[in-house]
Amino acid sequence: MFDTVVKSVNNLLWGEGQVLIYILLFTGIWFSVRLKAIQILKFKHMFSLLKGSSKCKKDDISSFQALCTGLCARVGTGNLAGVAVAISLGGSGAIFWMWVIAILGMATGFAESVLGQVYKVR
């Protein structure tokens, strides 16, 4: 019975309708609109924050170290291998669509990080 339920949910999300892809695209567009395209408009500001002071207290980390830690959490071996497979199977047009999805994913990632900071429990 459990196997049947899992197969039904999998078919709904990844099957012919591919509902999950549309949900993720809608979520990225929704966050981009609600956050006023923060991932595009604040791109220059992001790099200015990275160049901030590198002088840290003993137990603090610099903004660049925080960026590297965050990137390690987001980008894994699967993402690196996935890009190579996408380019080999989809050709050079896959790069454009990966950029489009990455821009939409930036807004979702920003919202996820902000919500994590707002609702964290010590």
Secondary structure by P-SEA (a helix, b strand, c coil): caaaaaaaaaaaaccccaaaaaaaaaaaaaaaaaaccccccaaaaaaaaaacccccccccccaaaaaaaaaaacccaaaaaaaaaaaaaccaaaaaaaaaaaaaaaaaaaaaaaaaaacccc
